[in-house]
Amino acid sequence: MLKILRNMNPKEWLLFSISLIFIVIQVWLDLELPDYMSDITRLIQTPGSEMNEILVAGGWMLLCALGSLITSLVVAGIAARIAANFSSNVRSKLFSKVQSFSMEEMNIFLRQVSLLVQPMTLCKYRCSLSLDCSFSLRHLFLQFGPY
């Protein structure tokens, strides 16, 4: 797993660092929400407190929730960008590696792969068939069971 991270370029590491900063901000905002909730509860239970104080604390709580939402969206966007660039780099390197194979190396590779493909294909069909049967039977029992 660590070997594959060598394929990340400096731009992706920078984006990763930025996403860590946004994650820390999001966690801080999430941890601030209970404080504002306790302030609101205290203000409601205290006789003589004004509605304006409650609304201000509620506004700050809503801003924290909105900030947490925005930071989570930013982190999701950054993660998608990193994943797209990273997978593109890995696919490009893999393609150039496969293109550099000689015909002899390709034949050896194809013989080894063909030995793996057949059992995997049979297992895939067996698993697929068993799942199809179980879902069909479950649907029948759910549909006609009470009758």
C-alpha positions, 0 to 999 in steps of 0.5 A: 500500500505504501509503495503505491503512494509513491505515484502521488505527485507534489500537487496531490500531496499539497491537496492532501495537506489542505484537506487535512486542514479542512478536516481539522476545521470541520471537527472543531466546528462539530465539537463547538455545536454542543457548547452552543446547544448547552448555552441555548439550553441554559439561556432558556432555563434562566429566568429573565434571559432575552430572546435576542441572546437565545437567537444569537447563540442559535445563529452561531450554532447554525453558522457552525453547522453550515461551516461544517457542511461546507468544509465536508463538501470541500474535503469531498471535492478535494478527495475526488480530485486527488483520486482522479489524478492519482488513478490517471497517473497509475493507469498511465504508468501501467499502460506504458509498462505494458507497452514496453513488454516484448512479445515473449514477456507478453506470451508468458504473461498471457499464459499465467493470466489465462490460468487465473481467469478460468477459475475466477470466471466460473466462481463469478458465475456460480456466485451470481447464480446463487445470488439470483436464485436467493433474490428470486426466492426471497421476492417470491416469498415476500410477494406470495408468503401471506396467501 
